[in-house]
């Protein structure tokens, strides 16, 4: 008999796949919002709203770097997990 769920995967593999999917969704959402803030900053700058453009640009920059950091952490954790026997 196979241990795990009805799909034939073990509990460990199922959890790691679920974790990778959650990290993917979070990083994807952060990048989405970073692009939204970037577009708002560009439109605000074009219309002469300097304060709005600056604030939106800082928000976009912050979200972008958080997404990059989470991606690197996820990548390192995945490599470490694969290295275990």
Secondary structure, 3 states (H helix, E strand, C coil): CCCCCCCCCCHHHHHHHHHHHHHHHHHHHHHHHHHHHHHHHHHHHHHCCHHHHHHHHHHHHHHHHHHHHHHHHHHHHHHHHHHCC
